[in-house]
Amino acid sequence: RIVVKGNIWSMPLYGSETWTLRKVDLKYLESIEMWCCRRMMKVKWPDHVRNEEVLHRVKEERNMLQTIKRRKGNWIGHI
């Protein structure tokens, strides 16, 4: 999990401090987060496993959006 958050999340979150997030962007970020969790657990799409079940197996919560909000807060405080 640490490797995923450190290496894989860094690419889609690059520059997120300055983004204006739309609904489309939020859905895209949530789908990236779920894709990462599914890949960690080796869950295939034909298995029809719900997102909540995948998160429970990984022992994670959806927190990519909270990470963006925290980064935005830190960035605004910096300016």
URPE-V936745 format. One record per residue. N is the residue number from 0. NEAR is the number of other ideal C-beta (glycine too) atoms within 12 Angstrom. Layout:
N	NEAR
N	NEAR
//
This chain:
0	21
1	10
2	12
3	23
4	21
5	13
6	13
7	21
8	27
9	18
10	15
11	25
12	31
13	13
14	14
15	29
16	21
17	15
18	21
19	13
20	21
21	10
22	11
23	12
24	19
25	20
26	15
27	21
28	29
29	25
30	18
31	27
32	34
33	28
34	22
35	33
36	34
37	27
38	19
39	22
40	23
41	13
42	23
43	11
44	13
45	7
46	13
47	11
48	20
49	14
50	24
51	14
52	16
53	28
54	25
55	16
56	19
57	26
58	11
59	25
60	19
61	23
62	21
63	34
64	26
65	18
66	24
67	31
68	20
69	17
70	24
71	22
72	15
73	14
74	16
75	12
76	10
77	10
78	9
//
